[in-house]
Amino acid sequence: MRMNVSAEPAGADLRPLSARSVVLSLLLGTHPPRLPVKDLIRLVEPFGVGGSALRAALSRMTAAGDLRRTEEAVYSLSDRLLARQRRQDEAVRPRTRAWHGDWEMLIITTTGRGPAQRADLRTRLTSLRLAELREGVWLRPANLARPLPGDVLEIAEPCTARPSRPAPELAAQLWPLTAWATTARALLAHAAESPRPADRFTLFAAAVRHLLTDPVLPPELLPAHWPGDELRTAYAAYRAELGESAGDLAD
């Protein structure tokens, strides 16, 4: 089922709703991420997912290792998806620190990786909000309060740098800031104009995916009127609504 809105936000990834995507979004937005099947049946109904479609999706997701099921028919996220929930939470509330002009730089020191390994590493470093200056050299302003994973440090050498180029100019080269802001504003506008639960669900699912690509730069490196915090606030409010609905059913 596609959204019934006038137009899609430019650059947004508005995927069709499916029983699997609805279940995942509900559990990813619930803390702790576990819900009885009887509550899931009631929660997915406003999004056009029937009971038979839900049960089929739950069976497939459990068999695939996405979900765990207890004898009481309570479903919870697998370890892999718990890690995804942590990344999603971080996208909404990124941990930052004061920036004093230093840049975090990562130099890839291993060689001989195949195309699939290189693509996987690129995805991993991008998810850490690093950007590639040139092949094997990744960097970002040192304003994130997060350690680099051990497996990344096994293949790369971290260091601190102060590029000679003006920081705003370098940031604009590394990240498509104007395009990101345009999509964020379009998502906000469409969310405000979309009263249907399915439409809002699809829009905010796209919003959290978009937030995962926010570089979370220091304010002085961002264009004027950057919509990152506004999109985070809107998504957090929507997730709270879903959480309250799940909590009401559990009470």
Protein Blocks (a to p, Z undefined) as FASTA:
>chain_A
ZZddfbdcehiacddddfklmmmmmmmmpccddddfklmmmmmmmnopafklmmmmmmmm
mmnopaccdfkopacddfklmmmmmmmmmmmmccddddehiacddddfbghiafklmmmm
mmmmmmnopacfbghiacdddfbccdddfklmmmcccdddddfbdfklmmmmmpcfklmm
mmmmmmmmmmmmmmbfklmmmmmmmmmmmmmmpgoiafklpcehiaklmmmmmmmmmmmm
mmmmmmmmmZZ
